[in-house]
Amino acid sequence: MKNLEDIEKLLINVDMVKGFTEIGAMADTYIKHIIPEHIRLMEKIQKENEGIAIIKDTHKENCREFSKFPIHCMENTEEAELVEELKLFETYSLVYTKNSTSTMYAPNFIEDIEKMKNLKKVIIIGCCTDICILNLAIPMQNYFDQKDLNMEIVVPKNAVETYNSPMHLREEYNEIAFKLMKQAGISIIEKIEI
């Protein structure tokens, strides 16, 4: 990967941890169907020598978020680990842990974005579309707007997913999130072509 100041394209992989895809109170194994597309995109960015950021939901015991969501992705547990299929990319990537639904507040994330003086494009993939993807994409668009930076933020539909439950219908919440992000100026596309 290039030095931060030389990165022109940044792929951000959000929360593809075992606690959302395999085990625990917040896991929905259906989300794993996007992993092959993640591998394809991460290999593409790696070959281009551009930037990859991996975000891992990681919480301490008395996390405030647990008043809204079940206990999940506790620090130093298997739930907070990246899925096995993507672990090989960790050594190549910038890795951030977050204690909220928004990556924007993860330690060092904004500081590193500010160092990327040549950044032109951000691609956001991962889960969950209507929670952590939405809460990264829109605040990030707001951040670039505030700085008057001409930045393209892209969310490919085939590389994001959310969970399904009786009170949270996957298709409905995906579509709501896509509409809100598009309204904020984010490019919502079907797929990134090579």
Secondary structure, DSSP 8 states (H G I E B T S, - for coil): ---GGG--EEEEEE--BHHHHTSSTT--GGGGGGHHHHHHHHHHHHHTT-EEEEEEE-B-TT-GGGGTS-S-SBTTSGGGSB-GGGGGGGGGSEEEEESSS-GGGSTTHHHHHHH-TT--EEEEEEE-IIIIIHHHHHHHHHHHHHTT---EEEEEGGGEE---BTTB-HHHHHHHHHHHHHHTT-EEES----
